[in-house]
């Protein structure tokens, strides 16, 4: 049995971009968990059985829109605080990039997102932690160097 090609935690990168041309991206330090969620919003349509109007109807679903978001948690790193707070202070969405690197290639997602939640907390005898949520603003463009992708 062949083992699947997988990616390790450190090869899943969430990067924030600046306003330079071209955009320069950097990964904020401190994440202990991170996620990219791709979402399809669907419209449900009931399809009646014309031969048997009393039969239960089947549901069909059509894509209404696509959405995406990024979330993460971890330790609050001093070197990342300003990047997060700048994204929070911005009324405009900020450039973001997510990279997932496999030994066989890399899949990259690029778009703009709003930092919708930036939570900081701490408990006695612990470290300051952070919780981040970003909501996509427009299309998320995917490129891949993985063969066959």
C-alpha angles and dihedrals in degrees: 000000000000119000117235120247106248138175128237125230094260091054091061102083130185109196132187119213133215133220095261122119108263096028115248114213128203131180114236110231125235107054115142092173132019137171142190112203121197112198134190117198108212135201115216120219124188113227110202124211103244092197093052112026091181094058120104110269124240120235122231122191128210125192110252099175144336126236138174140191141184126218135177146161136200146103120333105245118202091223092058102043096088093048091052094044091047089053090049093049093049117099088199125069116260129230114261134182130191119196127187111189121200126178087251097051145303134276114207131191120194128185146112126276141176119236096234098173131024110171125180123190142160139190129209112278090015142090131263110269132197135213119198133191124180125185119209119247107203131327125357109214118212126204125177137192092185110119112250094012 
